[in-house]
Amino acid sequence: TKVGQGVVIEVGALDAALHALEKRQPLNAATGAIHAAGWADRTGGMRLVREDVGRHNALDKLIGAMGRAGIETADGFVLVTSRASYEMVAKSAVAGIPMLAAMSAPTALAVDLARGSGMTLVGFTRVGRHVVYSHPHRLEHAMTDQS
């Protein structure tokens, strides 16, 4: 599945989304052991967040909530508190999400799938730093991994 063009995201929007996501994780705040997936608009404003003990479940819940809310997937990006597996990239691509940012590393297969689907895949997302593994044109001033 190929994703659409999407919008160009300022690097600062990643920082804003990281701050916003942390504030919207009540289950993780209580337990320290819950994953989250959030939908951010192009400015990094966190519009929807879903939590679950399973990282895949958090993403599934988020994609379902986005569909119910009628959110246009090309207008922002998904941020997950976990690593990015190929299944997460595939689910995001099928939903038409042009950019997936993960707080941990992507798998090699996730990178290959993101490259093939036209998705921008960001890993090691932290305030002030990140690595872009595929299609960096959607992230202004991006640092890229050329491997």
Number of C-alpha atoms within 10 A of each C-alpha: 16 15 21 15 16 20 18 17 22 16 20 17 22 28 19 16 25 24 16 18 25 14 12 17 20 12 16 17 12 9 8 10 11 19 21 27 28 31 29 25 21 19 19 25 19 24 15 19 23 24 23 19 13 14 21 20 16 21 26 18 18 21 24 13 16 19 13 9 10 9 15 14 24 19 19 26 27 26 28 28 22 21 17 28 19 17 13 19 26 18 16 24 22 12 18 20 27 28 32 22 28 23 18 17 18 22 14 13 14 21 24 15 21 29 16 14 21 18 30 25 27 31 25 19 21 15 15 9 14 22 19 22 23 23 19 20 14 21 21 13 12 17 15 14 13 7 4
